[in-house]
Amino acid sequence: MKNYLSLAEIRRDIEEGLLNCETLVRHYLKNIEEKNPQLNVFVSVYADEALQRARQIDEKIKAGTAGKLAGLVVGLKDVICYQDHPLQAASKILDGFVSQFSATVVERLLAEDAIIIGRQNCDEFAMGSSNENSIYGATRNAADPERVPGGSSGASAVAVQADMCQLSIGSDTGGSVRQPAAFCGVIGLKPTYSRISRWGLIAYASSFDCIGLIGKSPEDIALTLEVVAGADSHDSTVSQRPVPAYAQLLQDGQTPKYRIACLREGVESEAVAPAIRQAMKASIEKLRAQGHEVEIIDFPILQYILPTYYILTTAEASSNLARYDGVRYGYRSPHATDLESLYKKTRSEGFGKEVKRRIILGTFVLSADYYDAYYTKAQRVRRIIKEQTDKLFEQYDFLLTPTTPDTAFPLGSFQDDPVKMYLADLFTVQANVVGVPAISIPAGKDEKGLPIGIQFIANRFEEEKLLKISRILL
């Protein structure tokens, strides 16, 4: 079976009698069976359940009652709740946990007849940029299995890259959808903070976390976003704004001439790989040839964004992960002798190295002696970054950057140097710090054949513009 590039292609073949949902699911299950042992993408596969649901949706298609997403086969990152299914956040500390409810995003997918095929590996508690920090082991990049797929939604990106599903639902706290999308040559959208309900998403850093979408086409992402976005009584932080008909707006054929600011570091800095700088220049030339205005700009406070992000997210992680103590659910240390040792041993044995590092750092910046020096100051800097970004969008429609400074790096490269690993998020964290939407799209390959991604950042609730500019360049 061919590798379908969009749900529209799938639906067209279904309507012409060349395909049905059951056959499509069997195709993905076959790919998972063949590729998963090497790539380590899915940690649970819902084969029987997906096939049964596919048969039901085939009947609904025949009856003309199928939902918007009929024929769309979806994978879920292992941080998203799906009722009566295992959920572990790739961590030993949630060993044996089964979700008691479904995330709002899952409920909305199922209501429109999407088919969920399985649960995907990730960095533990979504903390990482390589998908190596997992109790299930590292996920590998399908373009080169000796290289990482990015993180933390690395397996979600590989699943789409290797045609194990049509679309993946991931999470993005500092680039965790966009960076793996770049490393794997697919599309990754982080929407505006509050555009999609976080109900049912395991929290890492609550004021940064977003549910994001990884797919093969802007059209698939537009339609899925249209379905899953919007108000939710379970999430007090979600936006009450009406959800535009993204798929229809993408099809209207009208693309205005945009003003685009391109970050100077993305095309001139020696810290960015030459192939990525070249891809950026080629994209700029293409945009200018189509009549868009592209201006190279400086963002003077760029150097403060990454440290601000890590101070604040680790602080929030320290607070959010305090609930995992071995008392109510998940892993409980068998070596405990009293309540205090239960807490200490459970958390020491249950959390991985990177998660413990971030909890300790977050606890430090929240401590009484250092709260004002680090946490309070970082909150003030976050405000300045937001104000400066808002000013940027008063003049321009987009900020254009590389998604990552380099292409996918070899497995194990930065295990002993976490700071170098954190620098992989250099260009992606701004959108999370500020709460604006951003998208990574494929922009060719480097000399080793590894995918390159470029990133567009837009103002709040301008996902439609991001999808349109992506369509122009793909």
N, C-alpha and C positions, 0 to 999 in steps of 0.2 A: 504493500500500500504506500502511496506517496505521502510525503511530509506536507501536511496541509499548513498553509501559511496564515489562514484566517478562518474564523467561524463561518464567514460568508461562503467560503469555498466548500466547507463541510455541509452546510445547509443546502447549497446548490446541488451537490451530489446526492444528498438524501432525497431532495424533491424529484430528481431525475431517476430515482430508483437504483442508483449505482452504489449506494451505501446506506447503512442504518447504524443506529447508535450502538447496538450490540457488537457489530463487526468492528466499529471504531474502538470500542473499549477493549476488545480482544487484541487489536493491533497494539494498543498502548501496553497492555499486560504482557504481550510477547516481548516488546522492547524492554520493559522493566526486567523481565526474567533473564534476558540476554545480557543487558548492560549493567544492571544494578550490582552484581557481584564484584565488578571491577571499580565502578564509580561510587558506590555507597551513597545513593541518593535517597531511597525510600527506606524508612525504618518500620513502617507498617503498610501493607498493601491490602485494600479492601476489595479483593477480586470478586467474590461471590456477590457481595452487596452491590458493587458497581454494575455487574452484569444484570442483576435483577432490576436495578433501577433503569438501566439502558432499555430493557425490554418494555418496561412501563412507559418510558418516554417515547419509544417507537410507536406504541399504541396511541399515545396522546397526539403525536405528529400526524398519524393517519386520521385521527378524529378532528384535527384542526384546533386542538385545545392546548398545544404545547406552549411553554413560556418562552421568554426572550432568549434564554441561554440554552435551549434544547440543543444537544449536540456538543456542548462545551464540556470537556473533561478537565477537571481541576485537581491540583495537588495543594495540600495545606502544610505550611511550615509548622514545625513541632512546638509552636507557642500559641496556637489558636485552638480554642475549645470546640470540640465536636462531641455532642452528647453520646454517652455510652461507648466512647472510643478512648484508647490510651492517650495520655498527654504527659510529656516528660520534660519539655524544654531542653532536651539533650543532656539532662543532668541526673546523676545518681540520686540526688536528694528527692526527686519526684518518682522514684522507682515504684512501679505498681499502681500509680494514680490513674484513675479513669474519670474523665470529665463528666460532671453532673448536668451540664447544660451546653447548648451550642452558642457560640459567638454570634452576634447580630449579623456579621458579614456572612457567616455560614448559613444562617436561617434564610437570608435574602437570596443567596446563591441557589439553595434548594428550592425556594419558592418559585424561582424562574426556570427550574428544570436543568440546572447544571448537574453534572455527575462528579462526585468526589471520589477519586481513585486511591488516595492514600495520604500518609503522613510523611513529611520530608525532614531529613536531617538538618541540623543548623549548629552554629556555635552555641555553647551552653548559655541559656538565658539571653540569647541574642547578643552576647558580648564577644565580639571578635571580627576580624576582617579577612579571615581565610578559611573558615569552616573546618579548622583543625581542633578547636576547643570543644569537643563533643564526647560524651560517654560512649557514643556509637563508633567513634573513630572518624578520621578525616574523610571528607568528600573530595573527589578528584574532578578536575576539569576535563570535559569530553574532548576539547581541542588538543589537549596534551595531558594524559593522566598522571604525569609526574609533576604537574603544577596545580596550584590551588584554584578553586572556582570563585574566590572572594567570599566575603561574609558580611553579616551573619547568615543571610538567606542564600548561601552558596548552593545548597542542594536544590532549592526552589528554582534557581537559574539554570542549573544543569539539567533538571527535569524537562524544561522547555527546550533548551539547547539540544538535548539528545532525543527529543521527540518521545518522551515518556508521558507527557500530558500536553494539552494545548495552552494552558495558562496556570500560573501558580499564584497563590496568595501568600505574601511574605510580610515582614515588618521592617520598618526603617526608622532607626533612632538617630543615626548619624551618617547614613549612606548604605544601610544594610540591604536595600533593594537595588540601588543604582550601581554600587561598586561591583557586585557579582554580575549584574546585567552587562556591565562593560567588559568584565573578564570573560564572559561566556558568549558575547555577540548577540544578545537579545535586548529587548526594550524593558526598562524598569521605571515605573512611575511612583514617586512619593507625592501624594496629594497634600493640599493645605492641611495643617494641623486643625482638627475638628471636622474635616469634610467627611471622614468615615468613622463611625462609632468604634471605640476601643473596647466595648463590652465583650468580654471573652478573650481578650488578648492578654497573655501573661505580661505583667508590667516589668520593665527594666528601668526606664526613666520617664515618669508619667507626663512630664511637660514637653517631652521630645518625641515620644513613641507615635508612630503612624502605621496603620496597615497600608501596605503597598501592593502593586500589581506587577507581575512579570509576564510578558507575552511575546508573541511573534509579530504582531501588527498593531498600529495605533487604533485601528477599528475595533479589535477585540478588547483592548484596554478601555476604550471609550464606552463601549456597550456595558462592560462589566462594572465600570465605575458608576455608570448611570443606575445600575441595579443596586449596588451595595452602599452607595453614599446616602447621606440624609439624616434627618433628625431621628433620635432614638431616646425613648423615655428612660432607658437603663443607664445612659451616659450623660451626665450633667455638663460635660465639656464639649459635647458635639454641637455643631452649628445648626441653627434652625433655618438657615437659608434654603430656598427651594433648590432642587437638583436640576440642572439644565439637561436637555435631551442631547447629551454629548455625541452620541452616534449620529444623530440626524444633523447636528451642527457641523460635524466633520465631513458629512457628505454634501454640504451645500455648494461646494466648489469655489467659494469666495475666500480668497486669502489676501488680506491687506498687506501693504508694504510696511514692514516692521522696522523699528529702530532697535539695534542690538548692541549692547556693550560687551566687549570681549576682554576678559581679564588678561592683562599684559603678561603675567607669569605663565599663562597657558600657552603662549606662543613664543616667549623669549627666554624663560628661565631654563638654565642648564639642569635644574633638578627634575625637569620633565623630560621623559624619554624623547629622543629625536623623532621617532616614528609618530609619536602622539602630537608633537608640535607640528609635524608635517600634515597630519590629518586635520588638525585645527585650521591650518592655513588653507588647505583644500576646501574645507567647509565654508570658510569665510569667503573665498573666491566664488564658490557656488551661490552663496546667499547674495553677494553683491551682483553677480550676473543676473539674478532674478529680480533685481531692483530693490533689495533690502539694504538699509544703511547699517554698516557695521563699523563701530569705532573702538579702537584699542584704548582701554582705560586703566587707571591705577585705583586700587582699593586700599587706602593707606593702613587700615586696621586689620588687614588680612591675617597678619601674624598673631593676632590675639584671639582669633576665632577658635582654633583648635584647643588651646589651653582652657579657654572659657568653657567649651563643650565638655571636656573631660573632668573639670572640677565639678560642674553642676550635675552631670549624668552619674558620676560615681557617688555623689551625695544622695541623689534620688535612689540609686540602686541600693545603697546601704540601708535606706529606710524601707524600700519595697521588699527586699529580700529578708528582712527581719522575721517575716511570718513563717519561714521554713525552718522549723526547730525540732522536728521529729515527734511532736506531741500529737498533732491532729491527723496528719496524713503523710504519705511518702516514706522515705527511708528513715529508719530509726536505728541508731548505733546499738549493736548487741553488747558493747563494752561498757555501757553506762552503769554507774553504781548509785547515783542520786540525780536529782533534777538538774543541778548545775552541770554535772558531767554529761548528762543527756544532751543538753544544749550544745556544749562545747564539742563533744565527740561527734555528734550527728552532723553539725555544720562543718567541722574539720574534715570528716570523711566523705560527706555528701557533696560538697562543692568542689569544683575543679580549681586549678591553679589561677586561671585568669579571673574567674569570678571572685575568688578570695582576694586577689590583688585589688580589684575594684571596690569591694566591700571595705577593705582596710583603708584604702585611700579616701573613700567617701566618709567613713567614720572619722578619719583624721580631720578633714576639712570642716566637718560639722561639730567638732569638739569645741568646748567652751573657749579654750585658749586661742584657737585659730579660726573660729567662725567668721569674725569680721575681716580678718586678713585674707581669707580665701573665698568662702562662700558668698558673703555679702558683696565683696568687691567683684566677684565674677557675675553676680546678678546685675550689678550696675553696668559692667562692661557689656553684658548681653543686651541691655537696654540701648546702649550706644550703637552696638552692631545693628540692632533693629532699626534705629532711627536713620543710620547711614544707608542701610539697604532700602528703606522707604524712599529716601531722597533719590537714590539711583533709579527707582522705578517711576519717579516723577518725570524723568527724562527719557527712559528707555522701556521697551516692552520686555526685553529679556536680558539676562546676564548669561554669557556663553563662556564655559570653561571646559577643560578636560574633565572627564569623570574621575580619573585616577592619574597620578603622576607617571605610572608605568603600567605595562601589561602584566598579566598573571605571573606571579613569581613561583619558583620551585617550592614544593612542599618542604616544610621545616626550616625555611630561610631565616625567619625572624623569631623563632621560638625562644631564643635566649636574649632577644633585644626587643621588648615590647614597644619601646618608643618608636623604632623604625616601622613597626607594624601600624602604630597609630597614625603615622604620617600618610598611610594609604588613604585616610579619610580627609586629607587636607582640603579638597575642593567640595566635598559633599556635605560637610557638617554645617555650613552656613545656612542652608535651607531649613535644617532642623532647629538651629539656634533661634532663627527668626520666625519659623512657622509657616514658610511659604512653600509652594509646590515646585517640584523639579523633576526632570525626566532625563534618563540616559538612553541614548540611541546608538546603534552600531555605526562606526565610521571607518570601516576597513580593517586591515590587519597589519601587523608589523612584519619585520623581515623573517621572523620565526613562524609566521602563520598564526600568531595569537591575536585574538580580537581586540579592537580599540573601541572605546566609547567616548562620546562627547556629551556634555551636559548643558541643558538649558534650564535656567531658574526664572520663574515669573512671579508676579505679585499675587497676593492672596486670592484664592478662588478663581484663578485664571488657567485652570487645567485645560479648558477648551483651546486656548492659544498654544499651550505646550503640545497638545496632540496635533494641532494644525502645522506647527513648525516642524514637528517630527516627520510628518507625512511629506513635507516638501523635500526633506533631505534623504529619505529612504528610497 
